[in-house]
């Protein structure tokens, strides 16, 4: 059933025809699959925050510039190119975008492993590479405490009950749960 008149550019029409031919299906099937995929991605997004939904267009532009610079330098003099001139600018932008994406989350966060007791708390840090590429690093809270004691020593480890008491006092005083913006503001 036709729902609307789809106006495509000649390039889009050619690509749609080519994709349908290559896959042995009709253009409507390709279009329906594309719409289903679009709605699936939209329904599974973690939120509507502008940073989370960033399409990385600025990274793509810089990546193209870096690729063009690398290729031109390689064509001119393969062995004379400097890593710092060709690769470091791309790495700098990639690193910046990864940090921005990672800061979109309450990161790191302590979450329960189980939905009921014993909850088995774990600390999770999210590393965001793109809107659909987030890697979590998780460690059990017990293990984290052990590692903290091993690296910082008994005296530092003995401060943990006092930290817990301060947090508990803030909760008992009625401090509300922070929104995402306040959570991000507390990260060092």
Beta strands, then each sheet from edge to edge (+ up, - down):
strand 1: 109-112
strand 2: 121-130
strand 3: 133-140
sheet 1: 1+ 2- 3+
end
